[in-house]
């Protein structure tokens, strides 16, 4: 694998192959490009470009508790948005990326500026395909951020509409 220094240890050993500093920089740039490109594809209504950045077995977790979609279900949901010429606009205003020492897996979280949702947060996992060198999104979790001062009000609204149970007050 590109940029991985072998420590000469076998599988199962406490010491594993470790990504080099130069590969980590390269991978972070590639991951940033994938995530920014994914958001740009949605804004441009590029359905093919958007979905090619997901792994075949990817999962998208939406803001509603019922929104846990595999790629086919997410595409069915998203297609009408793309077909109208513009899906959604998300722009990362902050992003943190962490890499597994092997260089095969990365996870991230990002704060988003959005047109329709207001402030939001995305997080997820990307996997690296050693054969193609491409990073692809294996899981994305879109969440709305709720200020703690408004949490009780939001919980009451959710309970009123039957979307999720409200835990008893402490």
C-alpha positions in Angstrom: 0.0 0.0 0.0 1.3 3.4 -0.9 2.8 5.3 2.0 2.7 2.5 4.6 5.9 1.7 6.4 6.0 -2.0 7.3 7.1 -2.7 10.8 7.9 -6.3 9.9 5.1 -7.6 12.1 2.6 -10.3 11.2 -1.1 -10.0 11.3 -2.5 -10.0 14.8 0.7 -8.6 16.2 0.2 -5.6 18.5 2.4 -3.6 16.1 0.9 -3.1 12.6 1.9 -1.3 9.5 1.8 2.4 10.0 1.0 5.2 7.5 3.9 7.6 6.8 3.6 11.3 7.4 3.7 12.1 3.7 1.0 9.6 2.9 -1.1 10.9 5.8 -0.9 14.4 4.2 -1.8 13.0 0.8 -4.7 11.0 2.2 -6.1 13.9 4.1 -6.1 16.1 1.0 -7.8 13.3 -1.0 -10.4 12.8 1.7 -11.1 16.5 1.8 -11.5 16.5 -2.0 -13.9 13.6 -1.8 -16.1 15.2 0.8 -16.0 18.7 -0.8 -16.7 17.0 -4.2 -19.6 15.1 -2.8 -21.2 18.3 -1.4 -20.5 20.1 -4.7 -22.1 17.3 -6.7 -25.3 17.7 -4.7 -25.3 21.4 -5.2 -24.8 20.9 -8.9 -27.5 18.2 -9.1 -24.8 15.7 -10.4 -26.5 12.5 -9.3 -23.9 10.2 -10.9 -21.0 12.2 -9.4 -22.6 12.2 -6.0 -23.4 8.5 -5.8 -20.0 7.3 -7.3 -18.3 8.7 -4.2 -20.2 6.1 -2.0 -19.2 2.5 -1.5 -21.7 0.0 -2.8 -22.6 -0.9 0.7 -22.7 2.6 2.1 -25.2 3.8 4.7 -26.7 7.3 4.9 -28.2 8.3 8.2 -30.6 11.3 7.8 -32.0 13.7 10.4 -35.2 11.7 10.9 -34.9 8.6 13.1 -36.4 6.6 10.3 -33.8 7.7 7.8 -31.2 4.8 7.7 -30.7 4.2 4.0 -28.6 1.9 2.0 -27.4 3.3 -1.4 -30.4 2.1 -3.4 -32.9 3.5 -0.9 -31.0 6.7 -0.5 -30.8 7.1 -4.3 -34.6 6.6 -4.6 -35.1 9.3 -2.0 -32.6 11.7 -3.6 -33.4 11.2 -7.3 -36.3 13.6 -7.4 -34.1 16.3 -5.8 -31.4 15.8 -8.4 -33.9 15.5 -11.2 -35.3 19.0 -10.5 -31.8 20.4 -11.2 -30.6 21.1 -7.7 -30.4 18.8 -4.8 -29.1 20.5 -1.6 -26.2 22.8 -0.7 -24.0 21.9 2.2 -20.7 23.6 2.8 -18.2 22.4 5.4 -17.2 25.3 7.6 -15.0 23.0 9.9 -13.8 19.5 9.4 -11.7 17.1 11.4 -10.3 14.0 9.8 -8.7 11.0 11.6 -6.9 8.2 9.9 -6.4 4.6 11.1 -2.6 3.9 11.3 -3.0 1.4 8.4 -4.2 4.1 6.0 -7.2 2.0 5.0 -9.9 3.8 7.0 -10.7 7.4 8.0 -13.4 9.0 10.0 -14.5 12.6 10.1 -16.9 15.1 11.5 -17.8 18.4 9.9 -19.9 21.4 10.8 -22.1 22.4 7.9 -23.6 25.6 6.6 -26.8 24.6 4.8 -29.5 26.6 3.0 -32.5 24.6 4.2 -31.5 23.1 7.5 -29.5 25.8 9.1 -26.4 24.7 11.0 -25.9 21.0 10.8 -23.2 18.4 11.4 -22.0 15.5 9.3 -19.9 12.7 10.4 -18.8 9.4 8.8 -16.4 6.9 7.6 -14.4 6.6 4.4 -12.5 3.6 3.1 -9.5 3.5 0.9 -9.4 1.2 -2.1 -5.7 0.1 -2.4 -6.3 -1.2 -5.9 -7.6 2.1 -7.3 -6.2 4.5 -4.7 -9.7 6.1 -4.3 -11.4 7.1 -1.1 -15.1 6.5 -0.9 -17.7 7.2 1.7 -19.0 4.1 3.6 -21.2 5.9 6.1 -22.5 9.5 6.4 -24.5 10.7 9.4 -26.3 14.0 8.9 -27.5 15.6 12.2 -29.1 18.8 13.2 -27.4 20.6 16.1 -29.7 21.6 18.9 -28.6 24.2 21.5 -28.8 22.7 25.0 -31.0 25.6 26.1 -33.7 24.5 23.5 -33.3 20.7 24.0 -36.4 20.3 26.3 -38.6 22.2 23.8 -37.4 20.1 21.0 -38.0 16.9 23.0 -41.5 18.0 23.7 -42.1 18.7 20.0 -40.7 15.3 19.0 -42.9 13.6 21.7 -46.0 15.5 20.4 -45.5 14.3 16.9 -44.7 10.7 17.9 -41.3 10.5 16.3 -39.3 9.4 19.3 -40.0 8.7 23.0 -39.2 11.4 25.5 -37.2 10.0 28.5 -38.6 10.8 31.9 -37.3 14.0 33.6 -34.5 13.4 36.1 
